[in-house]
């Protein structure tokens, strides 16, 4: 016996029912279930589709599809970090390194001149607010994309959500770290703070602006059928 298109659609519904929300993960699971169900039918052709499906699902263990989902998240999480690192490396090579050094020396200068240390915290707060605004716009764009396509991919979610969340988290920690300048004037501490702020700005720029703008290109490279969906 072979699965029909109706059976395949039922398997997609089955994966969604078991909290698998990303289409690429659903597709992978449906493929696994479909192949296994047809093998089960070879040995037990009298079973109904639902019975064969349930037997196949039990093979995933007590956590259901969770292991497959986590494995997919790890693979694509590594891919996203590789993409991010590739773009960040550009900012440490000519000619962009000149901009990177300018950002670094600007913040080091701000910490070194004889002004109130609270000014740096205020500046970090402004950068944090900008970060939140950009992240919010990215989140709205992600919702619009899902409504238009009625499906979302795991890497797509990382591009439009994970990067925004990480960026906000980094700036919130830097805001707290910069407040420590009130209690120390150590040269190396200023160097470290300036370097961290510079990296955070570059990270935010890439994760909130550059990568989302290249989302279609990146998704088409990762998913051969993405353009057809």
Secondary structure, 3 states (H helix, E strand, C coil): CCCCHHHHHHHHHHHHHCCCCCHHHHHHHHHHHHHHHHHHHHHCCCCCHHHHHHHHHHCCCCCCCHHHHHHHHHHHHHHHHHHHHHHHHHCCCCCHHHHHHHHHHHHHHHHHCCCCCHHHHHHHHHHHHHHHHHHHHHHHHHHHHHHHHCCCCHHHHHHHHHHHHHHHHHHHHHHHHHHHHHHCCCHHHHHHHHHHHHHHHHHHHHHHHHHHHCHHHHHHHHCCCHHHC
